[in-house]
Amino acid sequence: MAIGLIIIGDEILSGKRTDKHFPKVVELLSARGLQLSWAEYVGDDRERITAVLKRTFASGDIVFSCGGIGATPDDHTRQCAAAALDVPLVLHPEARAKIEERIADVAREEGRVPDYGAPDNAHRLKMGEFPQGAEIIPNPFNKIPGFAIRHGDKGAHYFVPGFPVMAWPMIEWVLDTHYAHLFRKAARLEKAVLVFGKAESTLTPLMEQVEEEFPLVKVFSLPSVGDATTRRHIELGVKGDPAQVVAAFERMLRGLDQCGAEYRGMDGTP
């Protein structure tokens, strides 16, 4: 099952904020033996967000979406999810209860009685308006939940805030609550060397041969112009099924020897 990530917000595309979600989600997945399959960045444009969600809802993937679920004029994700599904936005009863808990907490901290009917508190309840049929995702930071939409047999979308302090624990909760059965299900191994003095084009036939002989393995090449300590090189390796990776790596090294390539291990050993 593929896992995707959508990051929403003009502030990311304009450079006002640096995205931290992508590396963190990769880290959270990797710690559980999972891997990100794709990622997309989208600005605060309703038509574009709706189009992206229509497409990804149809994919059957597990998708995390970060950002745009607030109730300010530049937050569109809740509305776009409803439009993509062709369902109305409705105030989720559990979300309402959690938001009212938050309102009471803030009032208590300020030494006053909560006024749930005040205009600002009525506006806060809009953050609990989700596409009809949604489930809530608990928010341990301030209790204002995110929401989940299940689709197909296994796929689902999980919508969380753009704030990392909220989003990351919520994503962890989703993974540990709903997908523990997928953790470390597929064993993976990666082995690589640094190759010097060769162009990628001269190594491509070897890479193709290795992938043809070992169908459960992917070959990768990462060229580098070098730095103060390492001259120009290519990180050449194989990854995938552990049993095939070992044999494929040996096959790759034989091919490098046959073409007279200079290479050394990633740890500096010859």
N, C-alpha and C positions, 0 to 999 in steps of 0.2 A: 504494500500500500504506500503510495507516494505521500510525502508530507510537504506542504507548501507554506510560504510566509508572505503576507501582504503588509506593507508598511505605508500608512496613509498620512499625508500632511505636506502642505506647501513649504513648511519650515525646513523639511529635510531636503527637498529639491532645490530650494533657494540657497542652502548652505547656512541658514541661521542656526540650525541645530545639526549636530553630527549624529547620524544614526548609530545607536548602540544595540538595537534589537537583533540585527542580523548575527553578529558574532556571539551574542549571548544565547540566542536560540540554537545556534550550531553547537554551542557548549552544552546546553541542557540536553539536547538530543544525543550527543556523543556520549555523555555520561550514562545514558541508558541504552547504549548500543543501537541507537537509531540515527538516521541521516536525513538531512534536508535535501529535497529533490529539486525545488525551485523557489524563487523569491521574486516579488514585484514591488516596485515603488510607484505610488500614485499620489498626485496632488489633490487638493481640496476642490475637486470638480465633480459635481453630482452625476453628470452624464457618464463620465469616464469611470467613476467608482462603480456605478450601477452595471456598466458593461463588463467590467472585470469580474464582479461578483456573479453575474449571470453565467459567465463562462466557467468560473471555478466551482459554482454550485453544481454544475452539470458534470464535473470531473470525477466525483466520487472520492476525491482526495481528503486527507485530514489537513485542514487549513487554519492557520493562526493569523488573525488580522489585528494589527496594533494601531490605535489612534482613531480619533474622530467620533468617539461614542459619547461625548459630552452633550451639553445643551446650549452651546453658544452658536452664533450664526455661521461660524466656519466649521462646525461639526456636522457631517453629513452621513456618517457610516450607518447609523441606525435606519435612517430614511431610505438610503440606497439599498440596504439589505432587504427591506420590505418591498421596495419597488422591483428588485431583481426577482423576488419570489412571488410578486403580485398578490401580496397579503397586506392587511392594514397594520399600522402600529397600534399596540394596545398597552395599557399600563399593567405590567406584570405584578400580580399580588405579592409575590415574595420580594420582588425588587422594591415595591412600595414600602413594605415593612422594613426592609434594610435601610432604605433612604430615611424613613422616619426615625429609625434608631439613631442614625447619624445626626439628624436634626436635633434630637433630644440630647445626644452626647455634647454637641457644640453648645447648646443652650445651658446645660448643666455646668460646663467648663466656664461659661461666662456669668454664672450665677443668676440665671433668669429662667422663666417658665417657657417652654417651647410653644410657638404660635404656628401650628401647622398650616393655618389658612393665610399666613402672610404671603404677599406676592413673591418674595424671593424663595420661600420654601415651596410654594406651588410650582415655581419654575424648576426647582431642583427635582421635583417628581418626574419631570420630562425625561430625566436620565434613566428612568425605569420603564420608559415606553420602548418596547421591543417588537420585532415582527411577530405576528400572531403564531403561537406554537413554539416560541423560543423557550429555552431553559436558562436559568441564571448560572453565572460563574461567580463564586464568592470572592470578595475582595478583602483580604486581611488587613489592608492598610487603612481604609476609611469606610469600609462596609458597602460602598456604592458598587453594585455588581456589574459584571460584564454579562454577555449572553452567548448562548450556543444555539446553532441550528443544525439539526441532524438531517442528512439527506442520503438517499440510496440505501444500500444494505449496510455499508460500513463508514461511509464518508461523513464528515461533519465540519462545520466552520465554528471557530471560537473567536469571539470578538472581545478584545481587552483594551484598556486605555493606552494612550501613548506614553504615559509616565512609567519609566522602567521600574520604579519602586513598587508600583502596583502590578504592572504587566507581567513581570518575571515570576513572582510567586503564583500568580493566577495560571500562567502557562504550566508551571511545575505541577500545580494541583490537577489540571486537566490531564497531563501525562500520567501522573501517578494514580489518579482515580479511574481513568477510562482505558488506559493503554498499557498497563503493567504487563499484560499478557504478550505484548510485542517486544518487551525489553530483551535485548541480547539474544534474539531469536535467530538472527543470521550472523554467524561468525565472520569476521573480516580480518584480513591481514594485508599489510603493505610493506614492500621492500623496494629500495631504490639505491642508486649510485649516482655520483657526479661524474659526468663524461666531459673530457676536455678535448679541444681541437677538432671537434666534429660539428658539422651543420645538421640541423634537424632533418633536412631533406635527405641526407645520406643515411640517417637512422630510421627513416620512415618504413622502408621495406622490412627491416627487422621487426619493428613494432607491429606491422600488419601480420607477419608470420607468427609472432607470439600469440596474438589475439585469435588467429585462425586455429592454432593448435590447442589453445586453452580457452574454450568458450566461456568459462566462468570467471575469467580474469579481464580486467581493463588495463591497458598500458597507458601511461601518462608521461609527458615530457614538459618540463618547466625551464625554459631558457633563462639565463641570467647574464647580464653584461659584466658581472663581477663587482668586486669592491676592493678595499684596501688590503684585505687578507686573502681573497680568493679571486683567481683570474676567471675570465669568461668561461662559462660551462653550461651544461644542460643537466638538470636533475631528471634522470630517466628511471622509471620504476614500473612496478606492477602492483595491482591491488584487487581484492575480491576474495573468493573462496580460499581459505587457508591451504588446503591440500594442493590445489592447483597453483597457488601463488609460489609456493616453494619450488615446484618443478618449472614453472614459467620463468622464475627469476634465474634459475640455473641455465635455462635455455637462452635467456637474454644475455647472460654473461658470456656464454660460448659464442654467441653471435658477435659481441663486442670484441672478443679475442680474435675472431676470424677476420674482422675488418681492421685490426690493428689499432683499436681505440685505446686511449689512455683514460683510465677511470679509477676512482677510489670510493670506498664506502662513505656513507653519510657521517660516520664518526671519525673520518680522517684516515682509516686504515686502507692500505693498498688493496 
